[in-house]
Amino acid sequence: MSLKITVAGSTDRELEGVVRSCGAAPSLVPLAQLPAMAQATTRQADVLIVDLRGQSSVPPALGAFRRQHPTTGILIVSKTLDPDLILSAMRAGANEWLAEPVTHAELDAAITRIVAHQASPAVSQTFAFVGVKGGVGATALAVNIATALSRVATSGALMIDLQMSRGDAALYLGVEPRFSVADALDNIHKLDEAFFRSLVVRGASRLDLLAAPEANGAARLDPARVKALLEFTSRQFEYVVVDVPRSEPGALDALDAAKSIVVVTTQEVSAVRSAASMAARLRQRYSKDRVLVVMTRLDKESEISREDVEQVLGSPLAFTFPSDYRTTMAALNKGRPLVLTNHTNLAASFERFARMVAGLQSEKAAAPEGGWLARMTGRSKTRKRADQEETQ
C-alpha cells in the first residue's frame, strides 16, 4: 500500500528520515504553503504531517485545510504535548499528535491509526433502543451494546442518551459529563466535529457519550433537530447507539438514520402487549426488517413462555437475554458496563447481540500484524442467522 505523505513546516532531516523509515517518500513543503493547499480542489495528501515545533499556535489555515480535504489524515508534531495546543489541533481537525523526539514506532503506529480511520466504512451503523416501559433494562442493554461495539470500532463509537428527563447512561458508564445532548440540539445549526467533540465525554473502552441533561428536560424533542443530529453523528462515528424515550414522538419519528430499532421488553403481560403495539407502530413508520423485538431477563420457569410472547407479538423474538439481576446491579454500582467483564452468560449475550446487529463475525476485530504497509484486511462476513440468535 503506497501512501502520499506531505510534511509541512519542517526542516528537520531526522523527521524526514523517520518518515522514510516507515516506507514512504514524503513531500516537503513550507508552512506558508498551507493556505494554498487548503484552497486546492485536488487531494493534496493521504497524510499531512505538520511540524509545529517552531510555532506557538496552530495555523488558522489548518482548519480550512481540514474542511477542504476531510479525508486527509492530519498528524501534528510539537515540542511537548501541550494541552492548549492539543485542544487547538483537535478543533482544527487533527487526527494524531506526537511530541519530539519522534520515533519510528510512534510514527508508524500513528499512521496505522490514520489509515484505519480512512479505511473504515463510509456509512456508519446507528442502532436505536426503546424500552416498552420503565424498568425493562433498555438503558443497560444500550450501554452494554455500545460498549461492545466500541471495542471493535476503528473509527469511533458513540452513545446518545435522549432520555431528557431521566437519562442514566452516564451513571452506567461511571462518567460525569459537563455538557449534554441538549447543548447539541440547541446548537444544531453550528455543529461541527470540533464543537461536538467538546460536548461528549469518554467512557469505558473508548466509548464516547453524549449524555442526557442533568436537569429535568421540559422541552419536547424536535424531530428535525434529532434527525439532523443523527445524520451528523453517522458521519463522525462507525457505530452510534441511541437510548430513545418511548413516549417522545420527537425521537420516535426521527429514526430514519437507524439501521435497527430495538424494542426492549420482558415477559410481563403488560410489557409484551406494549411491545406488540409499539413494534407494529414502528414497522408502519419504518420497514419491518429494521424493527427488532428483544426480551430481557428471560425466566425459563415463568408461566409465560417464549412461545407465548412470540404469539402475542405476531413475530419471532430477535434475541433473548438471561436474567442476572445481582450481576447487573453490581456493574451499575461500579459504573462499569458488564460487557467489560465477559465471564458471565449475560455479558456474553451482550457480545453476541452486538455482533449480530452489526454483522460482525468475531467478538473482536483482530489487529493486523505489522505496520500500515500490511494494514488492511477485509471486513468480517455476516454471521449466519442460526449462529446469531440466542436461544438459551
N, C-alpha and C positions, 0 to 999 in steps of 0.2 A: 504494500500500500504506500503510495507516494503522496506526501503532504506538501502543500505550498506554505512555507513559513516565512513571515516577514518580521524582522527585528527593527523597531523604531526607536531612535534616540540613543543608541548605544555605540560607543567607541571602544568597548571592552572586547578585545580579541579573545579573551578567555571565555566570555559568554558565548561568542560565536563558535568557539571550539566545542563547548558543551553541546550546543545545538547540533553541530555536525556529528558529534559522537553518538547522538541519538538516531542518526541515519538520514538527516535532512541537509539540504544545501540552502541556507537561509538567504533571503534578500535583505540587504541593509539599507535603511532609509533614515534621513534625519527626522527628528520630531517635528520640525517645521512643515514637513510634507503631510502630516496627519490631516489637516483641514482639506487638502486636495483629495486625499484618499477617501475622506468622508463624503465628498461630493461625487465621486466616481460611481457610475452605474454598473460597471462590471465587478465581479467578485475579485477582491484585492488579495485575499489570502485565506487559507483554511484556518491558520492560527496566526494571530498578531501578538508578538511579544513587545511590550512597551517598557523600556528601561527608564524608570523614574528616579534613579539614584542621584541624578544631578538636579532634581526638581523638588520643590516644596509642596506641590499640589498636583492634582490630576488635570491634564489639559482639557479645556472645555470641548475641544474637537473630538475627544474620545466618545462622549455621549452621542454626538452627531454620527460618528462612525458606526456605533452600535445600531442606531436607528436605520441607517442606510444599508448596513450589512449584518442583519440579525443572525445569520448562520455562521459567521466567523467567530471562532473562539478567541477570547482576549485573555492574555496572561500578563500580569504586572510583575516587574522585578523592582524591588526597593531596597534601601539600606537596612531598614528594620521593618517589622510587622507593626507599623504604627496604626492604632485603632481608627484614628480620624482619616488617615489615608486609605485604609481598607474600606471604610464606610463610603468614602467618596468614590472609590473604584467600583464598589458594588452598585452604587447609584448610576454610574456611567455605563454599567453593563459588563464589567469584568467577570470572567469565569473563575480564574485562578490567580493567586499571587504568591511570589516566592521572595524571601529575603536573602541577601548575599551572605556567604558565598553560595552560588547556585551549583549544585552537584548534578552529575549525570542521572543518578537515581531519582532525585526530586523532580527534575525537569521531565524525565521520561514518564514518571507517574502522573504529573500534571497534564501532559499532552495526552496520555491514555484516557484520563477522565474527560478531557475536552472531546476527544474522538468518540467516546462512549455517548456523550451528550448529543453530538451531531448525528450519530447513527441510530439514536432511539426513534421509535415510531413517530411519524409526523402527527398522527391523530392519537390523542390520549384516550383513556377509558375513564368514564365517570360512572360511579355507582351511587344510587340514592337509597337510603334505608328509612323506612317509615314504620313505626310501631302502631298496631291497631288500637292500643290503649296503653296507659301508663303502666310500667312495671313488667312489660314483656321482654325487656332486655335489648331493645333496639339500639340504644346508645352503646352499650357494652359490646354488642356484636359489631357495630360500625367501627368502633375504636380498634378492636382486635383485627378486623379485616384490613383496615387502613394500615395498621402497624405491620401486618404480614406482607402487604403489598409494598410497603416502603423498603422492606428487606431485599426485594428483588428488582426494585426500580433502578434504572440507570439515569433517569433524568428527573427524579424527584417524585414524592408522593405528598398529597395534601388532604387534610380532613377539614371540612367546613361544618361548623355547628350552627344550624339555622334555628335551633330551639331558643327563640328570642327571650322567652320568659323563664326558662328552667334548664338551660344547657349545662350538661355535666361532663362534656368531653374533656375539658381542662382538668377536672378532678381525676378522671380515669387515667390521664396521661401524667399527672403529677406536675403540671406546669402552672405558672401564674402569668397569664397574658396581660400586657399593658393596653392592647387595642383589641377590637372585636370586629365581627362581620358587619356590625352597624356602621363602623367607620368606612369600610369598603363600599357598602351600599350607598352611603351618604355622599361619597366622593367618586362614584362610578364614572363620572364624566372625565376625570383626570387620572384614572387608574393606569399606571404603568408598572413595569417589573420592579423598579427600584422602590416606588411607593408601596407596592403590595408586599414586598419583602420586609418592609418596616412594620407591617401590621401583623405578620404571622409570628408564632413562637415555635421553636424547635422542640419536639418531644422525643420520646424514645425511638431508637432505631431510625434516625434521620427523617422522621415524620414531621411535617410542618402542620400547624394547626391554626386555622382562622376561627377563633373562639366565639362563643355566644357572649353578648354583653352581660356584665355583672348585674346591672340594674334591670328591673322588670321592663322589658321592651313593649311599651304600649302600642307603638305604631305598627300598623299592618305591613306585611311584606308586599312590596310592589313587584308583580310578576316580571315586568320588563327589566327592572334592575337585577333581580335574581337571575334571569336568563342571561343578561349581559355579563354578570359575574361568573357564571358557569362557563360561558363561552371564552372569557378571558383566561380563567384558570386552566381550561383544557389546552390552551396554547403554551402554558408555562410548566405543566406537570404531566408526567406519564400516567399517573393514577390520581384520581380525585374521588374521595368518598364524602358523601353529604348526609348528615343527620337531619331528616326533614320532619317538621311538626305535622301531625296527622290532621289537625283542624285549621290549617293555614292554607287557603286557596292560592295565595300569592306564591307559595312554594310548590304546591302540588301541580299548579298549572304552568310551571316554568322548568320542567324537567326534560325538555327536548334534547338536551345535550347528553342525557344519561343513557349509557348502553344498557344498563339493567336497573330496574326499580324493584327493590326487595321489600316485600310486605312481611313484617315480622309478627308472628302470633304464637300463642301457647295452646295447650289442649283444653283450656277452659271453654265452655259452651259459648259464652258471650264473646270471647276473643275470636273464636272460629267463625261465628256469624259475622262479626265485624270484618274479619279478613276476607270472607267471601264477598261482602258488599264493596269493600274498598278495592279489591282486586278487579272486580267487574267494572267499577267506575274508571279505574286507571287503564284498563285494557280498552275501554271505549275511547279514551283520550289518546292513548299511545298504542303501539302494536302489542298483540297478545304475547309474542315471544319475549318482549322486553320486561314483562311483569312477572316476577318470581315470588312465590309464597314459601316462606321457610318457617319452621317451628322450633322454638327454643324449649329447653327444659323437658325433653322427652321423658315421659314416665311410662315404662312398659307395663306397669301394674295398674295404670289408670283405666277406669271404666270406659273412657273414650279412647278408642284405638286410633292408630294412624289411618286405617281404612275408613273409620267413621269421619275423621277430619277431611279426608280427601273426597268423600261422598258429599259433604256439605259444600266444600269448595268447588266441586264440579271439575276438578283437575288435580293432577298429582302434586304433592309437595316437592319443591325443588331440592330441599335439603332439610335434615333434622339435626339438632344439636342435643347432646346428652345433658342431663341435669347435674350440676355440680355447684350448688349454692355456696358452700363453705369456701371452696377454692376461689370462686368468683369474688366473694366479699373480701377475701384476703388480698387479692390482687388490687381491688379498689382501694383498700386501706393503705396499700403501699404506693399507690399512684403509678403502678407499673402494669401494662397490659399483660394479660395471662398468656398470650401467644408467645411472649418472650421467654417463658419457662415451659418449653414444649415437652413436658413429661407426663401430661395428663391427657385423657381422652378428649376433653373439651378443647384444650389448646390445639391438639392435633386436628380436630374437626374444623377449627377456625382456619388452619393452614390449608386443609383440603378444599374448603369452600372458596377461599381466596384464589387458589389455583384454578378452581372450576370456573368462576365468573370471569377471570382474566385470561383464560385459555392457556394457562401455563402447564407444562408437563411435570416439572420437578419442583421441589419445595423451595430451592434457592437457585438463582441463576448463577451457575458456576463461573468464577472469574477466570478468564482465559490466561494461560501461562504466557510469559514473555511481555515485552513492551507493546507500544502501539503498532509496531510493524506486524505483529502476529495477533492483532487485537480481535478482529471481528469474526463472530460466528453467527450462524443463523438463529432466528428466534425458535423457541420450542414449539413443537406441534401441539395442536389442541388435543387434550386428552379425550379418550372415548367416553361416551356418556355413561357406560356401565362402570367405568372406573371413577367417575366424577361424583356420583351421588352417594351420600352417606345413608346407610340403611340400618345402622345399628341403633 
